[in-house]
Amino acid sequence: GMRKPDPQIFHYALAELGGIPPEHAVFLDDFQGNVDAAIAVGMHGILVGIDRPAAIDLLDELLAAHA
């Protein structure tokens, strides 16, 4: 089966969500390798570290910038 960080899993997820273009998707994960893989396929990527509110702030900024 497919698993992160295999690029196919990201393409599969985007297709399952109705064919969302990768640049319109945001991927959050606590592992940098998975975030890097999402970025490599064209998605926005946010690393969720110990300071989880900081990751949510980044998400809010990204969403506001693309609203």
PDBQT receptor file of N, H, CA, C and O in Angstrom, charges set to zero:
ATOM      1  N   GLY A   1       0.806  -1.200   0.000  1.00  0.00    +0.000 N 
ATOM      2  CA  GLY A   1       0.000   0.000   0.000  1.00  0.00    +0.000 C 
ATOM      3  C   GLY A   1       0.847   1.260   0.000  1.00  0.00    +0.000 C 
ATOM      4  O   GLY A   1       2.066   1.219   0.162  1.00  0.00    +0.000 OA
ATOM      5  N   MET A   2       0.164   2.378  -0.187  1.00  0.00    +0.000 N 
ATOM      6  H   MET A   2      -0.827   2.411  -0.319  1.00  0.00    +0.000 HD
ATOM      7  CA  MET A   2       0.836   3.669  -0.195  1.00  0.00    +0.000 C 
ATOM      8  C   MET A   2       0.950   4.212   1.217  1.00  0.00    +0.000 C 
ATOM      9  O   MET A   2       0.035   4.088   2.032  1.00  0.00    +0.000 OA
ATOM     10  N   ARG A   3       2.103   4.819   1.484  1.00  0.00    +0.000 N 
ATOM     11  H   ARG A   3       2.846   4.919   0.822  1.00  0.00    +0.000 HD
ATOM     12  CA  ARG A   3       2.306   5.457   2.780  1.00  0.00    +0.000 C 
ATOM     13  C   ARG A   3       3.095   6.738   2.589  1.00  0.00    +0.000 C 
ATOM     14  O   ARG A   3       3.859   6.873   1.632  1.00  0.00    +0.000 OA
ATOM     15  N   LYS A   4       2.907   7.671   3.498  1.00  0.00    +0.000 N 
ATOM     16  H   LYS A   4       2.287   7.562   4.275  1.00  0.00    +0.000 HD
ATOM     17  CA  LYS A   4       3.757   8.854   3.500  1.00  0.00    +0.000 C 
ATOM     18  C   LYS A   4       5.194   8.370   3.713  1.00  0.00    +0.000 C 
ATOM     19  O   LYS A   4       5.391   7.424   4.476  1.00  0.00    +0.000 OA
ATOM     20  N   PRO A   5       6.193   8.961   3.087  1.00  0.00    +0.000 N 
ATOM     21  CA  PRO A   5       6.133  10.147   2.212  1.00  0.00    +0.000 C 
ATOM     22  C   PRO A   5       6.052   9.837   0.719  1.00  0.00    +0.000 C 
ATOM     23  O   PRO A   5       6.462  10.666  -0.092  1.00  0.00    +0.000 OA
ATOM     24  N   ASP A   6       5.548   8.695   0.340  1.00  0.00    +0.000 N 
ATOM     25  H   ASP A   6       5.215   8.021   0.999  1.00  0.00    +0.000 HD
ATOM     26  CA  ASP A   6       5.379   8.352  -1.079  1.00  0.00    +0.000 C 
ATOM     27  C   ASP A   6       4.504   9.415  -1.747  1.00  0.00    +0.000 C 
ATOM     28  O   ASP A   6       3.381   9.651  -1.303  1.00  0.00    +0.000 OA
ATOM     29  N   PRO A   7       5.005  10.063  -2.812  1.00  0.00    +0.000 N 
ATOM     30  CA  PRO A   7       4.206  11.105  -3.467  1.00  0.00    +0.000 C 
ATOM     31  C   PRO A   7       2.825  10.619  -3.909  1.00  0.00    +0.000 C 
ATOM     32  O   PRO A   7       1.879  11.405  -3.945  1.00  0.00    +0.000 OA
ATOM     33  N   GLN A   8       2.700   9.345  -4.242  1.00  0.00    +0.000 N 
ATOM     34  H   GLN A   8       3.469   8.706  -4.213  1.00  0.00    +0.000 HD
ATOM     35  CA  GLN A   8       1.405   8.829  -4.708  1.00  0.00    +0.000 C 
ATOM     36  C   GLN A   8       0.303   9.014  -3.673  1.00  0.00    +0.000 C 
ATOM     37  O   GLN A   8      -0.853   9.219  -4.042  1.00  0.00    +0.000 OA
ATOM     38  N   ILE A   9       0.635   8.946  -2.382  1.00  0.00    +0.000 N 
ATOM     39  H   ILE A   9       1.574   8.779  -2.082  1.00  0.00    +0.000 HD
ATOM     40  CA  ILE A   9      -0.404   9.076  -1.356  1.00  0.00    +0.000 C 
ATOM     41  C   ILE A   9      -1.010  10.479  -1.362  1.00  0.00    +0.000 C 
ATOM     42  O   ILE A   9      -2.203  10.655  -1.115  1.00  0.00    +0.000 OA
ATOM     43  N   PHE A  10      -0.172  11.468  -1.648  1.00  0.00    +0.000 N 
ATOM     44  H   PHE A  10       0.797  11.326  -1.849  1.00  0.00    +0.000 HD
ATOM     45  CA  PHE A  10      -0.667  12.845  -1.696  1.00  0.00    +0.000 C 
ATOM     46  C   PHE A  10      -1.549  13.048  -2.927  1.00  0.00    +0.000 C 
ATOM     47  O   PHE A  10      -2.603  13.678  -2.840  1.00  0.00    +0.000 OA
ATOM     48  N   HIS A  11      -1.119  12.516  -4.072  1.00  0.00    +0.000 N 
ATOM     49  H   HIS A  11      -0.263  12.004  -4.143  1.00  0.00    +0.000 HD
ATOM     50  CA  HIS A  11      -1.937  12.619  -5.281  1.00  0.00    +0.000 C 
ATOM     51  C   HIS A  11      -3.266  11.876  -5.090  1.00  0.00    +0.000 C 
ATOM     52  O   HIS A  11      -4.313  12.355  -5.527  1.00  0.00    +0.000 OA
ATOM     53  N   TYR A  12      -3.224  10.725  -4.448  1.00  0.00    +0.000 N 
ATOM     54  H   TYR A  12      -2.374  10.336  -4.093  1.00  0.00    +0.000 HD
ATOM     55  CA  TYR A  12      -4.438   9.949  -4.173  1.00  0.00    +0.000 C 
ATOM     56  C   TYR A  12      -5.398  10.749  -3.283  1.00  0.00    +0.000 C 
ATOM     57  O   TYR A  12      -6.596  10.822  -3.555  1.00  0.00    +0.000 OA
ATOM     58  N   ALA A  13      -4.857  11.342  -2.229  1.00  0.00    +0.000 N 
ATOM     59  H   ALA A  13      -3.884  11.283  -2.008  1.00  0.00    +0.000 HD
ATOM     60  CA  ALA A  13      -5.705  12.106  -1.310  1.00  0.00    +0.000 C 
ATOM     61  C   ALA A  13      -6.348  13.284  -2.023  1.00  0.00    +0.000 C 
ATOM     62  O   ALA A  13      -7.533  13.555  -1.828  1.00  0.00    +0.000 OA
ATOM     63  N   LEU A  14      -5.584  13.986  -2.845  1.00  0.00    +0.000 N 
ATOM     64  H   LEU A  14      -4.621  13.766  -3.004  1.00  0.00    +0.000 HD
ATOM     65  CA  LEU A  14      -6.130  15.125  -3.583  1.00  0.00    +0.000 C 
ATOM     66  C   LEU A  14      -7.234  14.675  -4.535  1.00  0.00    +0.000 C 
ATOM     67  O   LEU A  14      -8.252  15.352  -4.675  1.00  0.00    +0.000 OA
ATOM     68  N   ALA A  15      -7.032  13.536  -5.188  1.00  0.00    +0.000 N 
ATOM     69  H   ALA A  15      -6.204  12.986  -5.075  1.00  0.00    +0.000 HD
ATOM     70  CA  ALA A  15      -8.045  13.008  -6.093  1.00  0.00    +0.000 C 
ATOM     71  C   ALA A  15      -9.303  12.622  -5.327  1.00  0.00    +0.000 C 
ATOM     72  O   ALA A  15     -10.418  12.895  -5.772  1.00  0.00    +0.000 OA
ATOM     73  N   GLU A  16      -9.118  11.986  -4.172  1.00  0.00    +0.000 N 
ATOM     74  H   GLU A  16      -8.213  11.765  -3.810  1.00  0.00    +0.000 HD
ATOM     75  CA  GLU A  16     -10.264  11.568  -3.351  1.00  0.00    +0.000 C 
ATOM     76  C   GLU A  16     -11.059  12.765  -2.829  1.00  0.00    +0.000 C 
ATOM     77  O   GLU A  16     -12.256  12.655  -2.560  1.00  0.00    +0.000 OA
ATOM     78  N   LEU A  17     -10.390  13.902  -2.689  1.00  0.00    +0.000 N 
ATOM     79  H   LEU A  17      -9.418  13.992  -2.908  1.00  0.00    +0.000 HD
ATOM     80  CA  LEU A  17     -11.054  15.122  -2.219  1.00  0.00    +0.000 C 
ATOM     81  C   LEU A  17     -11.691  15.903  -3.359  1.00  0.00    +0.000 C 
ATOM     82  O   LEU A  17     -12.072  17.060  -3.187  1.00  0.00    +0.000 OA
ATOM     83  N   GLY A  18     -11.806  15.273  -4.520  1.00  0.00    +0.000 N 
ATOM     84  H   GLY A  18     -11.496  14.333  -4.660  1.00  0.00    +0.000 HD
ATOM     85  CA  GLY A  18     -12.498  15.896  -5.637  1.00  0.00    +0.000 C 
ATOM     86  C   GLY A  18     -11.571  16.500  -6.672  1.00  0.00    +0.000 C 
ATOM     87  O   GLY A  18     -12.002  17.312  -7.491  1.00  0.00    +0.000 OA
ATOM     88  N   GLY A  19     -10.309  16.117  -6.647  1.00  0.00    +0.000 N 
ATOM     89  H   GLY A  19      -9.959  15.457  -5.981  1.00  0.00    +0.000 HD
ATOM     90  CA  GLY A  19      -9.375  16.635  -7.638  1.00  0.00    +0.000 C 
ATOM     91  C   GLY A  19      -8.843  18.012  -7.306  1.00  0.00    +0.000 C 
ATOM     92  O   GLY A  19      -8.617  18.835  -8.193  1.00  0.00    +0.000 OA
ATOM     93  N   ILE A  20      -8.644  18.255  -6.028  1.00  0.00    +0.000 N 
ATOM     94  H   ILE A  20      -8.828  17.586  -5.308  1.00  0.00    +0.000 HD
ATOM     95  CA  ILE A  20      -8.105  19.547  -5.596  1.00  0.00    +0.000 C 
ATOM     96  C   ILE A  20      -6.680  19.708  -6.137  1.00  0.00    +0.000 C 
ATOM     97  O   ILE A  20      -5.873  18.788  -6.005  1.00  0.00    +0.000 OA
ATOM     98  N   PRO A  21      -6.350  20.867  -6.748  1.00  0.00    +0.000 N 
ATOM     99  CA  PRO A  21      -4.969  21.092  -7.168  1.00  0.00    +0.000 C 
ATOM    100  C   PRO A  21      -4.060  21.149  -5.942  1.00  0.00    +0.000 C 
ATOM    101  O   PRO A  21      -4.463  21.675  -4.905  1.00  0.00    +0.000 OA
ATOM    102  N   PRO A  22      -2.848  20.621  -6.040  1.00  0.00    +0.000 N 
ATOM    103  CA  PRO A  22      -1.976  20.583  -4.863  1.00  0.00    +0.000 C 
ATOM    104  C   PRO A  22      -1.714  21.956  -4.252  1.00  0.00    +0.000 C 
ATOM    105  O   PRO A  22      -1.575  22.084  -3.036  1.00  0.00    +0.000 OA
ATOM    106  N   GLU A  23      -1.646  22.988  -5.104  1.00  0.00    +0.000 N 
ATOM    107  H   GLU A  23      -1.759  22.884  -6.092  1.00  0.00    +0.000 HD
ATOM    108  CA  GLU A  23      -1.368  24.327  -4.566  1.00  0.00    +0.000 C 
ATOM    109  C   GLU A  23      -2.529  24.881  -3.752  1.00  0.00    +0.000 C 
ATOM    110  O   GLU A  23      -2.383  25.906  -3.086  1.00  0.00    +0.000 OA
ATOM    111  N   HIS A  24      -3.685  24.213  -3.798  1.00  0.00    +0.000 N 
ATOM    112  H   HIS A  24      -3.804  23.380  -4.339  1.00  0.00    +0.000 HD
ATOM    113  CA  HIS A  24      -4.846  24.623  -3.005  1.00  0.00    +0.000 C 
ATOM    114  C   HIS A  24      -4.997  23.775  -1.742  1.00  0.00    +0.000 C 
ATOM    115  O   HIS A  24      -6.010  23.866  -1.048  1.00  0.00    +0.000 OA
ATOM    116  N   ALA A  25      -3.998  22.957  -1.449  1.00  0.00    +0.000 N 
ATOM    117  H   ALA A  25      -3.176  22.883  -2.013  1.00  0.00    +0.000 HD
ATOM    118  CA  ALA A  25      -4.080  22.069  -0.291  1.00  0.00    +0.000 C 
ATOM    119  C   ALA A  25      -2.962  22.377   0.700  1.00  0.00    +0.000 C 
ATOM    120  O   ALA A  25      -1.859  22.768   0.320  1.00  0.00    +0.000 OA
ATOM    121  N   VAL A  26      -3.274  22.192   1.967  1.00  0.00    +0.000 N 
ATOM    122  H   VAL A  26      -4.171  21.875   2.276  1.00  0.00    +0.000 HD
ATOM    123  CA  VAL A  26      -2.282  22.367   3.024  1.00  0.00    +0.000 C 
ATOM    124  C   VAL A  26      -2.144  21.041   3.767  1.00  0.00    +0.000 C 
ATOM    125  O   VAL A  26      -3.138  20.415   4.137  1.00  0.00    +0.000 OA
ATOM    126  N   PHE A  27      -0.905  20.626   3.976  1.00  0.00    +0.000 N 
ATOM    127  H   PHE A  27      -0.097  21.134   3.676  1.00  0.00    +0.000 HD
ATOM    128  CA  PHE A  27      -0.604  19.380   4.681  1.00  0.00    +0.000 C 
ATOM    129  C   PHE A  27       0.134  19.713   5.960  1.00  0.00    +0.000 C 
ATOM    130  O   PHE A  27       1.144  20.416   5.937  1.00  0.00    +0.000 OA
ATOM    131  N   LEU A  28      -0.372  19.206   7.080  1.00  0.00    +0.000 N 
ATOM    132  H   LEU A  28      -1.192  18.634   7.098  1.00  0.00    +0.000 HD
ATOM    133  CA  LEU A  28       0.290  19.391   8.371  1.00  0.00    +0.000 C 
ATOM    134  C   LEU A  28       0.721  18.033   8.898  1.00  0.00    +0.000 C 
ATOM    135  O   LEU A  28      -0.028  17.060   8.812  1.00  0.00    +0.000 OA
ATOM    136  N   ASP A  29       1.933  17.967   9.446  1.00  0.00    +0.000 N 
ATOM    137  H   ASP A  29       2.542  18.758   9.516  1.00  0.00    +0.000 HD
ATOM    138  CA  ASP A  29       2.456  16.713   9.979  1.00  0.00    +0.000 C 
ATOM    139  C   ASP A  29       3.522  17.053  11.013  1.00  0.00    +0.000 C 
ATOM    140  O   ASP A  29       4.069  18.155  11.025  1.00  0.00    +0.000 OA
ATOM    141  N   ASP A  30       3.804  16.086  11.880  1.00  0.00    +0.000 N 
ATOM    142  H   ASP A  30       3.359  15.191  11.871  1.00  0.00    +0.000 HD
ATOM    143  CA  ASP A  30       4.834  16.298  12.898  1.00  0.00    +0.000 C 
ATOM    144  C   ASP A  30       6.188  15.726  12.479  1.00  0.00    +0.000 C 
ATOM    145  O   ASP A  30       7.125  15.699  13.276  1.00  0.00    +0.000 OA
ATOM    146  N   PHE A  31       6.292  15.266  11.218  1.00  0.00    +0.000 N 
ATOM    147  H   PHE A  31       5.530  15.288  10.570  1.00  0.00    +0.000 HD
ATOM    148  CA  PHE A  31       7.544  14.715  10.703  1.00  0.00    +0.000 C 
ATOM    149  C   PHE A  31       7.977  15.520   9.483  1.00  0.00    +0.000 C 
ATOM    150  O   PHE A  31       7.248  15.597   8.494  1.00  0.00    +0.000 OA
ATOM    151  N   GLN A  32       9.165  16.121   9.554  1.00  0.00    +0.000 N 
ATOM    152  H   GLN A  32       9.757  16.059  10.358  1.00  0.00    +0.000 HD
ATOM    153  CA  GLN A  32       9.624  17.008   8.486  1.00  0.00    +0.000 C 
ATOM    154  C   GLN A  32       9.678  16.302   7.136  1.00  0.00    +0.000 C 
ATOM    155  O   GLN A  32       9.374  16.912   6.111  1.00  0.00    +0.000 OA
ATOM    156  N   GLY A  33      10.062  15.022   7.119  1.00  0.00    +0.000 N 
ATOM    157  H   GLY A  33      10.309  14.527   7.951  1.00  0.00    +0.000 HD
ATOM    158  CA  GLY A  33      10.142  14.295   5.857  1.00  0.00    +0.000 C 
ATOM    159  C   GLY A  33       8.812  14.218   5.139  1.00  0.00    +0.000 C 
ATOM    160  O   GLY A  33       8.765  14.305   3.912  1.00  0.00    +0.000 OA
ATOM    161  N   ASN A  34       7.727  14.056   5.887  1.00  0.00    +0.000 N 
ATOM    162  H   ASN A  34       7.765  13.986   6.883  1.00  0.00    +0.000 HD
ATOM    163  CA  ASN A  34       6.398  14.020   5.274  1.00  0.00    +0.000 C 
ATOM    164  C   ASN A  34       5.983  15.397   4.768  1.00  0.00    +0.000 C 
ATOM    165  O   ASN A  34       5.376  15.515   3.703  1.00  0.00    +0.000 OA
ATOM    166  N   VAL A  35       6.313  16.440   5.533  1.00  0.00    +0.000 N 
ATOM    167  H   VAL A  35       6.806  16.344   6.397  1.00  0.00    +0.000 HD
ATOM    168  CA  VAL A  35       6.015  17.806   5.106  1.00  0.00    +0.000 C 
ATOM    169  C   VAL A  35       6.784  18.121   3.825  1.00  0.00    +0.000 C 
ATOM    170  O   VAL A  35       6.230  18.699   2.889  1.00  0.00    +0.000 OA
ATOM    171  N   ASP A  36       8.068  17.738   3.788  1.00  0.00    +0.000 N 
ATOM    172  H   ASP A  36       8.517  17.269   4.548  1.00  0.00    +0.000 HD
ATOM    173  CA  ASP A  36       8.887  17.982   2.599  1.00  0.00    +0.000 C 
ATOM    174  C   ASP A  36       8.309  17.258   1.383  1.00  0.00    +0.000 C 
ATOM    175  O   ASP A  36       8.326  17.797   0.276  1.00  0.00    +0.000 OA
ATOM    176  N   ALA A  37       7.803  16.053   1.580  1.00  0.00    +0.000 N 
ATOM    177  H   ALA A  37       7.789  15.616   2.479  1.00  0.00    +0.000 HD
ATOM    178  CA  ALA A  37       7.216  15.287   0.483  1.00  0.00    +0.000 C 
ATOM    179  C   ALA A  37       5.964  15.969  -0.055  1.00  0.00    +0.000 C 
ATOM    180  O   ALA A  37       5.747  16.002  -1.266  1.00  0.00    +0.000 OA
ATOM    181  N   ALA A  38       5.146  16.511   0.833  1.00  0.00    +0.000 N 
ATOM    182  H   ALA A  38       5.322  16.484   1.817  1.00  0.00    +0.000 HD
ATOM    183  CA  ALA A  38       3.946  17.230   0.403  1.00  0.00    +0.000 C 
ATOM    184  C   ALA A  38       4.329  18.472  -0.394  1.00  0.00    +0.000 C 
ATOM    185  O   ALA A  38       3.718  18.770  -1.421  1.00  0.00    +0.000 OA
ATOM    186  N   ILE A  39       5.337  19.193   0.079  1.00  0.00    +0.000 N 
ATOM    187  H   ILE A  39       5.833  18.952   0.913  1.00  0.00    +0.000 HD
ATOM    188  CA  ILE A  39       5.808  20.390  -0.620  1.00  0.00    +0.000 C 
ATOM    189  C   ILE A  39       6.341  20.010  -2.003  1.00  0.00    +0.000 C 
ATOM    190  O   ILE A  39       6.141  20.741  -2.973  1.00  0.00    +0.000 OA
ATOM    191  N   ALA A  40       7.015  18.876  -2.085  1.00  0.00    +0.000 N 
ATOM    192  H   ALA A  40       7.178  18.283  -1.297  1.00  0.00    +0.000 HD
ATOM    193  CA  ALA A  40       7.601  18.429  -3.352  1.00  0.00    +0.000 C 
ATOM    194  C   ALA A  40       6.544  18.157  -4.421  1.00  0.00    +0.000 C 
ATOM    195  O   ALA A  40       6.832  18.277  -5.612  1.00  0.00    +0.000 OA
ATOM    196  N   VAL A  41       5.320  17.790  -4.014  1.00  0.00    +0.000 N 
ATOM    197  H   VAL A  41       5.086  17.692  -3.046  1.00  0.00    +0.000 HD
ATOM    198  CA  VAL A  41       4.256  17.570  -5.000  1.00  0.00    +0.000 C 
ATOM    199  C   VAL A  41       3.431  18.840  -5.237  1.00  0.00    +0.000 C 
ATOM    200  O   VAL A  41       2.452  18.808  -5.982  1.00  0.00    +0.000 OA
ATOM    201  N   GLY A  42       3.815  19.946  -4.614  1.00  0.00    +0.000 N 
ATOM    202  H   GLY A  42       4.610  19.971  -4.009  1.00  0.00    +0.000 HD
ATOM    203  CA  GLY A  42       3.173  21.229  -4.871  1.00  0.00    +0.000 C 
ATOM    204  C   GLY A  42       2.214  21.717  -3.808  1.00  0.00    +0.000 C 
ATOM    205  O   GLY A  42       1.607  22.778  -3.960  1.00  0.00    +0.000 OA
ATOM    206  N   MET A  43       2.065  20.950  -2.722  1.00  0.00    +0.000 N 
ATOM    207  H   MET A  43       2.558  20.089  -2.598  1.00  0.00    +0.000 HD
ATOM    208  CA  MET A  43       1.176  21.364  -1.646  1.00  0.00    +0.000 C 
ATOM    209  C   MET A  43       1.892  22.348  -0.722  1.00  0.00    +0.000 C 
ATOM    210  O   MET A  43       3.118  22.455  -0.734  1.00  0.00    +0.000 OA
ATOM    211  N   HIS A  44       1.109  23.055   0.071  1.00  0.00    +0.000 N 
ATOM    212  H   HIS A  44       0.113  22.968   0.081  1.00  0.00    +0.000 HD
ATOM    213  CA  HIS A  44       1.678  23.830   1.157  1.00  0.00    +0.000 C 
ATOM    214  C   HIS A  44       1.923  22.867   2.308  1.00  0.00    +0.000 C 
ATOM    215  O   HIS A  44       1.112  21.973   2.551  1.00  0.00    +0.000 OA
ATOM    216  N   GLY A  45       3.024  23.037   3.014  1.00  0.00    +0.000 N 
ATOM    217  H   GLY A  45       3.683  23.763   2.816  1.00  0.00    +0.000 HD
ATOM    218  CA  GLY A  45       3.345  22.143   4.117  1.00  0.00    +0.000 C 
ATOM    219  C   GLY A  45       3.670  22.905   5.380  1.00  0.00    +0.000 C 
ATOM    220  O   GLY A  45       4.384  23.907   5.348  1.00  0.00    +0.000 OA
ATOM    221  N   ILE A  46       3.144  22.427   6.489  1.00  0.00    +0.000 N 
ATOM    222  H   ILE A  46       2.564  21.613   6.515  1.00  0.00    +0.000 HD
ATOM    223  CA  ILE A  46       3.403  23.041   7.793  1.00  0.00    +0.000 C 
ATOM    224  C   ILE A  46       3.833  21.954   8.760  1.00  0.00    +0.000 C 
ATOM    225  O   ILE A  46       3.129  20.963   8.953  1.00  0.00    +0.000 OA
ATOM    226  N   LEU A  47       4.991  22.147   9.362  1.00  0.00    +0.000 N 
ATOM    227  H   LEU A  47       5.563  22.952   9.205  1.00  0.00    +0.000 HD
ATOM    228  CA  LEU A  47       5.476  21.218  10.374  1.00  0.00    +0.000 C 
ATOM    229  C   LEU A  47       4.821  21.546  11.712  1.00  0.00    +0.000 C 
ATOM    230  O   LEU A  47       4.852  22.690  12.164  1.00  0.00    +0.000 OA
ATOM    231  N   VAL A  48       4.233  20.539  12.336  1.00  0.00    +0.000 N 
ATOM    232  H   VAL A  48       4.207  19.609  11.969  1.00  0.00    +0.000 HD
ATOM    233  CA  VAL A  48       3.619  20.701  13.656  1.00  0.00    +0.000 C 
ATOM    234  C   VAL A  48       4.626  20.204  14.683  1.00  0.00    +0.000 C 
ATOM    235  O   VAL A  48       4.869  19.003  14.804  1.00  0.00    +0.000 OA
ATOM    236  N   GLY A  49       5.205  21.140  15.415  1.00  0.00    +0.000 N 
ATOM    237  H   GLY A  49       5.008  22.115  15.317  1.00  0.00    +0.000 HD
ATOM    238  CA  GLY A  49       6.189  20.786  16.425  1.00  0.00    +0.000 C 
ATOM    239  C   GLY A  49       5.578  20.802  17.811  1.00  0.00    +0.000 C 
ATOM    240  O   GLY A  49       4.366  20.664  17.976  1.00  0.00    +0.000 OA
ATOM    241  N   ILE A  50       6.425  20.971  18.793  1.00  0.00    +0.000 N 
ATOM    242  H   ILE A  50       7.410  21.083  18.659  1.00  0.00    +0.000 HD
ATOM    243  CA  ILE A  50       5.966  21.005  20.182  1.00  0.00    +0.000 C 
ATOM    244  C   ILE A  50       5.006  22.170  20.406  1.00  0.00    +0.000 C 
ATOM    245  O   ILE A  50       4.045  22.062  21.168  1.00  0.00    +0.000 OA
ATOM    246  N   ASP A  51       5.283  23.295  19.723  1.00  0.00    +0.000 N 
ATOM    247  H   ASP A  51       6.064  23.383  19.104  1.00  0.00    +0.000 HD
ATOM    248  CA  ASP A  51       4.432  24.486  19.839  1.00  0.00    +0.000 C 
ATOM    249  C   ASP A  51       3.310  24.393  18.797  1.00  0.00    +0.000 C 
ATOM    250  O   ASP A  51       3.366  25.018  17.738  1.00  0.00    +0.000 OA
ATOM    251  N   ARG A  52       2.302  23.602  19.130  1.00  0.00    +0.000 N 
ATOM    252  H   ARG A  52       2.257  23.094  19.991  1.00  0.00    +0.000 HD
ATOM    253  CA  ARG A  52       1.206  23.393  18.171  1.00  0.00    +0.000 C 
ATOM    254  C   ARG A  52       0.452  24.671  17.824  1.00  0.00    +0.000 C 
ATOM    255  O   ARG A  52       0.063  24.839  16.668  1.00  0.00    +0.000 OA
ATOM    256  N   PRO A  53       0.225  25.589  18.783  1.00  0.00    +0.000 N 
ATOM    257  CA  PRO A  53      -0.447  26.838  18.397  1.00  0.00    +0.000 C 
ATOM    258  C   PRO A  53       0.306  27.610  17.315  1.00  0.00    +0.000 C 
ATOM    259  O   PRO A  53      -0.318  28.310  16.518  1.00  0.00    +0.000 OA
ATOM    260  N   ALA A  54       1.626  27.498  17.272  1.00  0.00    +0.000 N 
ATOM    261  H   ALA A  54       2.133  26.930  17.920  1.00  0.00    +0.000 HD
ATOM    262  CA  ALA A  54       2.401  28.178  16.225  1.00  0.00    +0.000 C 
ATOM    263  C   ALA A  54       2.055  27.618  14.855  1.00  0.00    +0.000 C 
ATOM    264  O   ALA A  54       1.974  28.368  13.882  1.00  0.00    +0.000 OA
ATOM    265  N   ALA A  55       1.850  26.308  14.766  1.00  0.00    +0.000 N 
ATOM    266  H   ALA A  55       1.916  25.698  15.557  1.00  0.00    +0.000 HD
ATOM    267  CA  ALA A  55       1.467  25.692  13.499  1.00  0.00    +0.000 C 
ATOM    268  C   ALA A  55       0.090  26.166  13.065  1.00  0.00    +0.000 C 
ATOM    269  O   ALA A  55      -0.138  26.419  11.882  1.00  0.00    +0.000 OA
ATOM    270  N   ILE A  56      -0.828  26.288  14.013  1.00  0.00    +0.000 N 
ATOM    271  H   ILE A  56      -0.643  26.082  14.974  1.00  0.00    +0.000 HD
ATOM    272  CA  ILE A  56      -2.171  26.770  13.685  1.00  0.00    +0.000 C 
ATOM    273  C   ILE A  56      -2.117  28.224  13.245  1.00  0.00    +0.000 C 
ATOM    274  O   ILE A  56      -2.864  28.630  12.355  1.00  0.00    +0.000 OA
ATOM    275  N   ASP A  57      -1.233  29.016  13.863  1.00  0.00    +0.000 N 
ATOM    276  H   ASP A  57      -0.626  28.686  14.586  1.00  0.00    +0.000 HD
ATOM    277  CA  ASP A  57      -1.062  30.413  13.437  1.00  0.00    +0.000 C 
ATOM    278  C   ASP A  57      -0.580  30.473  11.990  1.00  0.00    +0.000 C 
ATOM    279  O   ASP A  57      -1.067  31.284  11.202  1.00  0.00    +0.000 OA
ATOM    280  N   LEU A  58       0.387  29.604  11.642  1.00  0.00    +0.000 N 
ATOM    281  H   LEU A  58       0.782  28.946  12.282  1.00  0.00    +0.000 HD
ATOM    282  CA  LEU A  58       0.865  29.554  10.259  1.00  0.00    +0.000 C 
ATOM    283  C   LEU A  58      -0.259  29.170   9.303  1.00  0.00    +0.000 C 
ATOM    284  O   LEU A  58      -0.379  29.734   8.215  1.00  0.00    +0.000 OA
ATOM    285  N   LEU A  59      -1.080  28.208   9.716  1.00  0.00    +0.000 N 
ATOM    286  H   LEU A  59      -0.982  27.750  10.600  1.00  0.00    +0.000 HD
ATOM    287  CA  LEU A  59      -2.218  27.792   8.895  1.00  0.00    +0.000 C 
ATOM    288  C   LEU A  59      -3.184  28.952   8.702  1.00  0.00    +0.000 C 
ATOM    289  O   LEU A  59      -3.643  29.205   7.588  1.00  0.00    +0.000 OA
ATOM    290  N   ASP A  60      -3.492  29.654   9.782  1.00  0.00    +0.000 N 
ATOM    291  H   ASP A  60      -3.120  29.448  10.687  1.00  0.00    +0.000 HD
ATOM    292  CA  ASP A  60      -4.403  30.799   9.692  1.00  0.00    +0.000 C 
ATOM    293  C   ASP A  60      -3.857  31.858   8.738  1.00  0.00    +0.000 C 
ATOM    294  O   ASP A  60      -4.605  32.423   7.940  1.00  0.00    +0.000 OA
ATOM    295  N   GLU A  61      -2.534  32.131   8.822  1.00  0.00    +0.000 N 
ATOM    296  H   GLU A  61      -1.926  31.672   9.470  1.00  0.00    +0.000 HD
ATOM    297  CA  GLU A  61      -1.914  33.125   7.942  1.00  0.00    +0.000 C 
ATOM    298  C   GLU A  61      -2.014  32.673   6.487  1.00  0.00    +0.000 C 
ATOM    299  O   GLU A  61      -2.323  33.474   5.605  1.00  0.00    +0.000 OA
ATOM    300  N   LEU A  62      -1.756  31.416   6.244  1.00  0.00    +0.000 N 
ATOM    301  H   LEU A  62      -1.505  30.765   6.961  1.00  0.00    +0.000 HD
ATOM    302  CA  LEU A  62      -1.808  30.875   4.879  1.00  0.00    +0.000 C 
ATOM    303  C   LEU A  62      -3.214  30.978   4.308  1.00  0.00    +0.000 C 
ATOM    304  O   LEU A  62      -3.402  31.383   3.160  1.00  0.00    +0.000 OA
ATOM    305  N   LEU A  63      -4.195  30.608   5.114  1.00  0.00    +0.000 N 
ATOM    306  H   LEU A  63      -4.042  30.279   6.046  1.00  0.00    +0.000 HD
ATOM    307  CA  LEU A  63      -5.583  30.666   4.656  1.00  0.00    +0.000 C 
ATOM    308  C   LEU A  63      -6.019  32.087   4.407  1.00  0.00    +0.000 C 
ATOM    309  O   LEU A  63      -6.730  32.350   3.438  1.00  0.00    +0.000 OA
ATOM    310  N   ALA A  64      -5.609  33.023   5.266  1.00  0.00    +0.000 N 
ATOM    311  H   ALA A  64      -5.032  32.809   6.054  1.00  0.00    +0.000 HD
ATOM    312  CA  ALA A  64      -5.971  34.431   5.097  1.00  0.00    +0.000 C 
ATOM    313  C   ALA A  64      -5.351  34.997   3.826  1.00  0.00    +0.000 C 
ATOM    314  O   ALA A  64      -5.980  35.786   3.121  1.00  0.00    +0.000 OA
ATOM    315  N   ALA A  65      -4.110  34.593   3.531  1.00  0.00    +0.000 N 
ATOM    316  H   ALA A  65      -3.598  33.953   4.104  1.00  0.00    +0.000 HD
ATOM    317  CA  ALA A  65      -3.407  35.091   2.358  1.00  0.00    +0.000 C 
ATOM    318  C   ALA A  65      -4.013  34.584   1.057  1.00  0.00    +0.000 C 
ATOM    319  O   ALA A  65      -3.847  35.204   0.006  1.00  0.00    +0.000 OA
ATOM    320  N   HIS A  66      -4.722  33.451   1.128  1.00  0.00    +0.000 N 
ATOM    321  H   HIS A  66      -4.857  32.948   1.981  1.00  0.00    +0.000 HD
ATOM    322  CA  HIS A  66      -5.291  32.850  -0.078  1.00  0.00    +0.000 C 
ATOM    323  C   HIS A  66      -6.818  32.915  -0.101  1.00  0.00    +0.000 C 
ATOM    324  O   HIS A  66      -7.466  32.233  -0.894  1.00  0.00    +0.000 OA
ATOM    325  N   ALA A  67      -7.377  33.737   0.772  1.00  0.00    +0.000 N 
ATOM    326  H   ALA A  67      -6.850  34.291   1.417  1.00  0.00    +0.000 HD
ATOM    327  CA  ALA A  67      -8.850  33.835   0.847  1.00  0.00    +0.000 C 
ATOM    328  C   ALA A  67      -9.395  34.607  -0.341  1.00  0.00    +0.000 C 
ATOM    329  O   ALA A  67     -10.606  34.793  -0.453  1.00  0.00    +0.000 OA
TER     330      ALA A  67
